[in-house]
C-alpha cells in the first residue's frame, strides 16, 4: 500500500483539545519505558529537544523520568501549544520544560545543540521526512542520543481500519479518523532505513516494537552495530 500523506500541522483548536484530553497513558508511558530499555545506562543532565511536541505530554513525562534534564518542546501548531501551556501550568515542571512555536526547517529551536533529541509521532506528518533527519543531525550534540517513535504503515487499508477498531474503538470519532489517516501516512521500516542512509545517520537503527509502532534510536556519531 502506497503512503497517503496527511496535513503537517494540527491547526484546529477542537482537534488540539481532543488530543490534549485523550487518554494517551499507555502509548506515552510506553514511550518512556522503551527509551529506558533502549538506553539503560543513560544519564541526562542538560537540554533535550522534543521535536513535534504537540501539547507537551511526552516532554513532561521525559522531564519527570530524568530530573536532570531540561526539555525544549517545539511544535508548529499554535493550538497544540496553547493546550500544552494549559497542561504545563501547575505541573511543577515550569522551570524545566518550555514549549516553543517553531516550524522546521525554517525556525530553529532555542538552542544550537542538545544532549539528546526525542520525537513522538512527528515523522508521519511530514511531507518531506528529510526535515526531521536534518534536524536530528544538526541539533544532536557530540555523543548525544536520539529516540524517535512513530507509527508504522500497515500492508493495506483494511489492516489499518482493523487497527483503528482494535485500539481506538472507544475514542471520539475525530481521533479515530485521525488515527486511520496517520496509519496511512506512516512509513515502513525499510523506507525509514533508506531515509537514514540518505541523511548520513548510520548510527541510528530502526526496529518495529508493535503491530503499529517503530522506533529509530542510537547515537548519530557512531556506526550502527
N, C-alpha and C positions, 0 to 999 in steps of 0.2 A: 504494500500500500504506500503510495506516494505521500509525502508530507503536505499538509494543508495549513499554511501559516495563519496566525490569528493576530489581532491588534497588539502592538507592542506595549501600550500603556493602558492601565485601567483608570479612566478619567471620570467615570460616572460615580458620583458620591454614594448613590444607593448600592452600587456594586462594591465599592470600598467598604461601606458599613457592613455589608453582608460578610465580607471576608474577615473583617476585624472581629465580628461577633460569632463567627463559625467556630466549631469545636475542632481545633487542629492539635489537640493534646497528643494524640497518638503519633501522627506523622512528624510533628515538630519535636516531640520528645525523642522519637526515633532518630531524628537528625543528630541530636546531641549524643545519643548512645553510639551511633555508628561513627561519629567523629572520634569519640573516646576510644573505640575499638580500633580504628584506623591508626590513630596516633596515641598509643597507650602511655608513652613517656612524655607527651607534650606538656610543657610548662609555658604558659603565655604571660608575659609581662610586657605591656606596651600596647600599641594601637593595632587593631584588627579592622579590616574593611569588609562590610557586608554589602555585596552588590545586589541591587534589586530587592531592597529590604522590605518593601510593602509597608504594612502597619507596624513593623518592628518587633514582632514576636520572637523571631529567631535571634535577632540582635540582643534582646533582653535575656533570652534563655542562655545564650552564649556567655553573656556578662555574669550571670549567676553561676554558671558552671566553672568559669575561670575568673576568680575575683581579682587577679592581677591585670586583667585586660581592660582596655578602653575601646569601645566599639563605635566606629563611624558607619552608620547605615545610610546608604544613598539610594534614591529612587526618583524616577522622573515624573511620577503621578502625584500632583498636589493633594488629591482626595485621599490617597493612601497615607500620605504623610500627616494629614490632618487627623486621621484616625489614630496614627501612631503617636502623635503628640498627646492625644487624649489617654491612650493606654499607658504612656510613659509617665504622665503626671501622677505623683504619689506612689510610684513604684519603688522608690528608694534608689533607683539607678540613674537618676538625672545627671549625676556628676560623671558617670562613666559611659553613658550611651547618648549619642546625639544623632538625630535623623535629619538628613540634608537633602534638599531637592537638587538633583543633578542628573542629566541625561547623557549617557555615554553615546558616542565618544567625545561630544562637544564640550561637556562640562567636567572638569577634573574634580576628584574628591578633595576633602580638606587637606590631606597630607600627600607628600610625594611618594612615601614608601611606608609599608606596613609589615608588621611581624607575620601576618598571615592574611589570606583572602578567603572568605566564605561566601557561599551563594546558595539560595534555595529557590528552585522553580523560576529562574530568570531565563535560562538558555532557550527554552521552548518558545518564549515570547519574542525572541529576537529574529528579525528577518535575515540579518547577517550575523551568524554565530561568531565570526571573527571579532566582533565588537567586544564580546566577553573575554575571549582569549587574549586579545591585545591588552585589555585592562589588567588581566591576571599577570601577564608578563611585565607590564610597566610598573605596577604598584606593589608587587610582592618583593619585599626587601631581601637582601642576601641571606640565604639559609631559611627563608620563610616557607610556610606551609600553605597548601591550597586544599580546600574541601568544598566541592560543588555537588549538590544533589539535585536531580531533576527527574521529570517523567521520561518514560521510555515508550516510543511509539509501538503499538501492537501490530500484528500482522494484517489486520483487517478492521473495517469499521464495525463489523459485527462483534469482534472481540472487544473493541473499545466500548461499545454500548453495554456489553456484559460486565465489564469492569465498573462502569458507572452504576449499573444495577447492584453490583456486589458491594461497593464501597461507599456509595453516596445516595442510597435509596431514601434515607431519612433526611437528606439535606434539602434546602429550598430549591425550587426549580431553576433559579438563576445559577446556583452553584453547580447543579447537575449539568446544565448546559455548558457552563464554562469548563468543567472537568472534561467533558467529551471533546470540546474544541481543543483543549490543551493536550489531550492524548493524541489527537490527530496532528497537532503541530509539533510534537516532540520528535527527538532524533533517536535513531538506533545506535547501539554501541559502536558498530563499525563506522558509522558516519562521524561520530564524535572522535574516534581514533584518527580518522583522516583529518579532521579539523585541528587536532593537537599536533599532528605531524606537520601540517602546513604552517602552524603558528610557531614551530620550533620549541614545543613544550614536551620534549621527550621524557622528562622526569615525572609526568603525570600518567597514571594508569586509569583505566575505565573498567568498571565491573557492575553488572546487574545485582541488585540487592533485594528485589521482589519481582512480582509479575508486572509491575508498572513503574519501578524506580531504578535509576542507575546512579552511580557515584563516580566522580572524577576527583582523584586525590593524589597527593605526593608533594615533592619538593621540586619546583621548576628548574632549579640549578643542577639537579642530579639526573643521571641516566636512569631510565626505568629498569628495575631489577628483573 
